[in-house]
Amino acid sequence: MDYVSALLPPAVMAVFFIGLIRVIVKTQGGANKAKEDAVVDAALARAQSTRQASPHPEA
């Protein structure tokens, strides 16, 4: 019975990991993709404008 207790934690972790990967793959794209892309683009534009407006250039 020691082998069962030794194999149970890795098996449970493998099941949860496979479930996590499936959720990640299923949520890629779809209806929310454009909204997520717009949020990222806005954050990048804000960072770019902050960098350009900075009075002290990084050297």
Protein Blocks (a to p, Z undefined) as FASTA:
>chain_A
ZZmmmmmmmmmmmmmmmmmmmmmmmmgghjllmmmmmmmmmmmmmmmmmmmmpmbdcZZ
